[in-house]
Amino acid sequence: MKTIDLRSDTVTRPSPGMRRAMAEARVGDDVFGEDPTVRELEERMADRLGKEAGLFVASGTMGNLVAILAHAGRGDEMIVGELAHTFLYEAGGASALGSIHPHPVPNLADGTIDIDRLRRAIRNPSDPHQPPTRLICLENTHNRCGGVVLTAEYTDAVADLAHAEGISVHLDGARLFNASVATGTPPAELARGAESVMVCLSKGLGCPVGSVLCGERGFIERARRMRKLVGGGMRQAGIIAAAGIYALENNVERLAEDHENARRLAAGIAEIEGLSSPQAGPPPTAWTNLTYFEIDPDAVADRSLTADILVERLRDKGVLALPVGGEQIRMVTHLDVGRSDIETALDALRSAVNGT
């Protein structure tokens, strides 16, 4: 039985073309700045994002961490959404390794943070009792808010507020190309207000590993030192950087297929009694490839049905999904999932809800 893995878009495997690009990559010692393929990827990504320079890192978490460490220091504070990946899912690295204090504020349903709420969260820099605010972190697309897109105008508004106060903005753009394709907005426009932006290669772009952090050259040099500090110096990394170049050339526009499959998935879920998905409704800006749904225990035949139980039933039927707390489940479309897989997954979900 074929397994349909909808837990994340990180589960993709390199295509034959990507594998060939990796096998044939020119390599050198990247710590000495001598890997031509790494340098090409960094330059290409920086150009796509409208920034001066790029830094190839092992993961999105590493990219966000070294960005935060390059922007702020011990005892400084960063403002972050309470549902942000940097706050929830990155092992507290900024505070554990950088002694940088996170100041979580509420995310709205569309992934944004209210501008007035941000303004009130900024500390008084002349008060010695308060940690100075050095950084605001945003996320686009926003994972826990359903893969929703933050507009360029919103990011610009946050940047205007931050820059007026001498504060930097970092954009966790792990799925920024999803946001770009979903709205038809160039990624450079979505990132223009931020001093730094990180894009993950191993999610929707289908690479086996890696992310790229971009910003001004001086910032990237600081981030390079931070990458070394956290153990991220890589040697003949062109073998994996080649996958990123291949993805930029071949896997960006096709993200629209993942978005369409996610729309079909959400619509089908909404037709199953006892399940509901916000992605089945109109988006605040645009939905992308993440589909969240919830179980209403009062509307299903089996009143004991929980997210964990439903996920186990789906696993037995060859469909993998991710429980994310309470009665909520996440399914993510990606390049290894086709339209027929979505229909198969919906059939399995209907059967699993009914206990058959």
Summary of the structure (lengths in Angstrom):
residues: 356
radius of gyration: 20.7
end to end distance: 17.5
largest distance: 64.4
contacts: 1289
relative contact order: 0.17
helix: 42%
strand: 16%
